[in-house]
Amino acid sequence: MSRDSFFSRPDSQSPEPVEARPASTVVLLRDSPEGLETLLLRRNKALLFAGGYWVFPGGALEPQDWEQAAGDEDRATRLAAAREAGEESGLRPSPDDMVLISHWTTPVNEAKRFATWIYAAPVDSDTEVVIDGSEIHDSRWVNVAAAVEEHHEGTLGVLPPTYVTLCHIAHYRTVDELLARELERPPGEVLPRFCHGDGTVFVMFRGDAGYDSGDGSVPGARHRATLRDGRWYYEYENVAAEFPCLIGP
């Protein structure tokens, strides 16, 4: 996930909802003998937000993105994703090859909000990854399914949007399969709600019994990511059909 596209902490509050700033992220993909791989970047541990976490390339849209896109939102978000990927990894996917897989909007109670388009795109596997060594301190191509396992083992720190995205694309075997299937399905519109209680942190999604009230203890449907021992776990149980699962083709 991009550095600016989620929320800071469970107890952050804003007196009045602020407008969500457009941002975009791109999941860079390649095939390997072991299966589908994606590029993850590790943020500098000294950074105030998401320091030390593994993320996808991305960030907020800049004036140049809007100018090059002549004000077209879809084009601007694609251009921004390609620009950020180039700046953070040295890899620049083609905006025309990008497939939108989801759209996340930061909760309304956050002081800093982003509306983030998450794209998937193939890149040339022979191109060298080049990081800046400042904001980004490390990079790695990783098998997607293995990345999910590493997170559950506690060795790969990611934020919920990155975790959910990894879980989702882990169902695909190849880049072509992923892009073809994602073109056929509507991208997920994700409006998370962050809450905590009894020492547990939840990120609830629409369809969860506690979503409207913000009370994670309300019995009923479960559509959330729960943080346990520093690891996120996605839950989808007894949820109404109008709120589809965020994971799987």
Long-range contacts (C-beta under 8 A, 24 or more apart in sequence): 1-25, 1-55, 1-56, 1-58, 1-104, 1-116, 1-118, 1-158, 1-159, 1-161, 1-162, 1-165, 2-55, 2-56, 2-57, 2-58, 2-59, 2-60, 2-84, 2-114, 2-116, 3-43, 3-47, 3-49, 3-50, 3-55, 3-58, 3-59, 3-135, 4-49, 4-59, 4-60, 4-112, 4-114, 5-58, 5-104, 5-106, 5-114, 5-116, 5-161, 6-50, 6-104, 6-106, 6-114, 6-159, 6-160, 6-161, 7-106, 7-107, 7-110, 7-112, 7-194, 8-49, 8-110, 8-111, 8-112, 10-194, 10-195, 10-196, 10-201, 11-196, 12-109, 12-110, 12-111, 13-109, 13-111, 14-108, 14-109, 14-110, 14-111, 17-108, 17-109, 17-113, 18-110, 18-111, 18-112, 18-113, 19-113, 20-105, 20-106, 20-113, 20-114, 20-115, 21-60, 21-61, 21-113, 21-114, 21-115, 22-60, 22-61, 22-73, 22-76, 22-77, 22-80, 22-114, 22-115, 22-116, 22-117, 23-58, 23-59, 23-60, 23-61, 23-80, 23-114, 23-115, 23-116, 23-117, 24-58, 24-59, 24-61, 24-77, 24-78, 24-80, 24-81, 24-84, 24-116, 24-117, 24-118, 24-119, 25-56, 25-57, 25-58, 25-81, 25-84, 25-116, 25-117, 25-118, 25-119, 25-161, 26-56, 26-57, 26-58, 26-81, 26-82, 26-84, 26-85, 26-93, 26-98, 26-118, 26-119, 26-120, 26-121, 27-56, 27-101, 27-118, 27-119, 27-120, 27-121, 27-165, 27-169, 28-56, 28-57, 28-85, 28-89, 28-91, 28-93, 28-121, 28-122, 28-123, 29-120, 29-121, 29-122, 29-123, 29-169, 29-175, 29-178, 30-122, 30-123, 30-125, 30-141, 30-175, 31-125, 31-174, 31-175, 32-125, 32-141, 32-143, 34-143, 35-143, 35-144, 35-145, 35-173, 35-174, 36-143, 36-144, 36-145, 36-169, 36-170, 36-172, 36-173, 36-174, 36-175, 36-178, 37-141, 37-142, 37-143, 37-144, 38-141, 38-142, 38-144, 38-147, 38-166, 38-169, 39-89, 39-91, 39-123, 39-129, 39-139, 39-140, 39-141, 39-142, 40-139, 40-140, 40-142, 40-147, 40-156, 41-88, 41-89, 41-131, 41-136, 41-138, 41-139, 42-136, 42-137, 42-138, 42-139, 42-140, 43-135, 43-136, 43-137, 44-134, 44-135, 44-136, 44-137, 45-137, 47-135, 50-159, 52-157, 53-157, 53-158, 53-159, 53-162, 54-156, 54-157, 54-158, 54-162, 55-158, 55-159, 55-162, 56-118, 56-162, 56-165, 57-81, 57-84, 57-85, 57-88, 57-89, 57-91, 58-84, 58-85, 58-116, 58-118, 59-84, 59-88, 60-114, 77-117, 77-119, 78-119, 81-117, 81-119, 81-121, 87-132, 88-131, 88-132, 88-135, 88-136, 89-129, 89-130, 89-131, 89-136, 89-139, 90-127, 90-128, 90-129, 90-130, 90-131, 91-123, 91-124, 91-127, 91-129, 92-123, 93-121, 93-122, 93-123, 94-121, 97-121, 97-122, 97-179, 99-178, 99-179, 99-182, 99-183, 100-182, 100-187, 101-165, 101-168, 101-169, 101-182, 101-187, 101-188, 102-165, 102-168, 102-187, 102-188, 102-189, 102-190, 102-246, 103-187, 103-188, 103-189, 103-190, 104-161, 104-190, 104-192, 105-190, 105-191, 106-192, 107-191, 107-192, 107-193, 107-194, 109-194, 116-161, 118-161, 118-165, 118-187, 120-169, 120-178, 120-179, 120-182, 122-175, 122-179, 144-169, 144-170, 144-172, 145-170, 151-231, 151-232, 152-231, 152-233, 154-229, 154-230, 154-231, 157-230, 158-232, 160-192, 160-203, 160-225, 160-232, 161-190, 163-225, 163-232, 163-234, 164-190, 164-225, 164-234, 164-246, 164-247, 167-234, 167-247, 168-246, 168-247, 168-248, 171-247, 171-248, 171-249, 172-249, 181-249, 185-249, 188-244, 188-246, 190-246, 200-226, 200-227, 200-228, 201-226, 201-227, 202-226, 202-227, 203-227, 203-232, 205-243, 205-246, 206-243, 207-239, 207-240, 207-242, 207-243, 208-239
